[in-house]
């Protein structure tokens, strides 16, 4: 499992970095030249606080994805246990830790959202 996570993590990190640029194209055509428009202003790029909260939200989403992957792994482990008590116990532990992780991720998302709205 650790090998899989080590192989997948760089791909998800690269995707999370470039996904914002892909959605930033807006209504421009597929083959239009982005260099022909006016240069972006500081207001179009967002403030430092908005950029930091965006990065934190991407990171929390990535952690949530990992937690759901662990839930799926534990479910498969439990289904394929075949009556082996130690495997079922291991799967229950993984499920418990994954659910606790999801709760922590949701609470931290709430805190980030509250702080960023409070600070403006």
Residue pairs with C-beta under 8 A, 6 or more apart in sequence:
1 73
5 66
12 62
12 65
13 62
16 58
16 59
16 61
16 62
20 54
25 34
28 34
28 37
45 51
46 54
49 116
49 119
49 120
50 116
53 112
53 113
53 116
56 112
57 109
57 112
60 105
60 108
60 109
60 112
63 101
63 105
64 102
64 105
67 98
67 101
67 102
67 105
68 98
68 102
70 94
70 97
70 98
70 101
71 94
71 95
71 98
71 99
73 94
74 91
74 92
74 94
74 95
74 98
75 91
75 95
77 87
77 90
77 91
77 94
78 87
78 88
78 91
78 92
78 95
80 87
81 87
81 88
81 91
